Amino acid sequence: MPQPLDYYFVLNSPWSYLATRQLGGIVERTGAELRLKPVQLPTLFAATGSQLLRDRPPARQAYRLQELARWSRWLGVPMHIQPAHFPVDESLAIGTVLAAVDAGFNALPLTVALGKALWTDNRNLADDTVVRHALVATLLPPELLDKAGAPGHADTLAANTEDAIRANVFGVPTCVVGTEVFWGQDRLDFVERALGAEPD
């Protein structure tokens, strides 16, 4: 049986973007069952004592930008580390991801495309044209955009957030394999090992 890999993330996180880009390879090599679980970050942070970016000391905010530049170069992923539309209202985009999941599609490529739109292409995820373009680019039905505002998505986000809190998740991106928690896009080698395959 495929081993479940719970992935907690938000599109507003550049670290989530960097992690999401790498998950496809991990799933392919390990056969894991990837379960995309976007969360309500303010709720998660409030429950775990973490700080939203705007509330962190200036030194931590400055260090974050340095680290993003380093990882962008190291991974070869062009990024706007201070994009024009950040923080963005991601409800339309994340609702589309949830609509894709509900319809039985593999929503990982869409999640990557939406992250790219924000962090590489400097686009506005609150713009339905941007989200529709991501759907088309990943060969998903553009009609999924019409289901982005389905009332059930709020319940899913709340449930995902509660799941994260119960699993001792305190930030994003976080992968959970069994009872093991892996916070950060720089812990994906350990995720792969936990799933039973050594990374190449």
C-alpha positions, 0 to 999 in steps of 0.5 A, a space after each residue: 500500500 502507498 504510504 501517505 504523505 500529508 503536505 501542509 502548505 499555503 501559496 503565500 509561502 515562498 518556502 511552500 513554493 520551493 517544496 511543492 516543486 520537489 514533491 512530484 519527484 519524491 512521489 514518483 520515486 517512493 510511490 507515496 500517496 500525496 495528500 495536499 492539505 492547504 491550511 489557514 496560516 493565521 489560525 495555525 500560528 495562533 495555536 502554536 505560538 508562531 509569528 506572522 511575517 509582519 510581526 517578526 523582528 526586522 532582523 528575522 525579516 531581513 534574514 528571510 530575504 537573504 535565505 530566499 535569495 540563496 535557495 533560489 540560486 541553489 535550486 535554480 528557481 528564479 524568484 521575486 523574493 518580494 513580489 508585487 502581490 504579497 501577501 495576496 488573497 489566495 482564496 480564489 487560487 487555493 479554492 481552485 486547488 481544492 476543487 481539483 482535488 474534489 474532482 479527483 485530479 492530481 492537483 500538484 501540478 496546478 499547485 506548482 503553477 500557481 506558486 510559479 505565477 506568484 513567486 516567479 512570474 510576479 502575478 496576482 493570484 487573486 486575478 481569475 485570469 491568472 488562475 485560469 491560465 494555470 489551469 490551462 497550463 496544467 491541462 485541467 478544466 478551466 471550469 474548476 475556477 467556477 467551483 473555487 468559491 464552493 462553501 465546503 472549501 472553508 470547512 476543508 481548510 479548517 479541518 486541514 488546520 485542525 489536522 495540522 495542529 493535532 500532528 504538531 505542525 507549527 509552520 509551512 511547508 510541513 510534511 508528515 509521514 506517520 508520526 514524523 514531522 518535517 518542517 521546511 523545504 530543506 528537510 525533503 531529503 529526510 521526508 524521502 528517507 522516511 518514505 523508504 527511498 534514498 534520494 538520488 
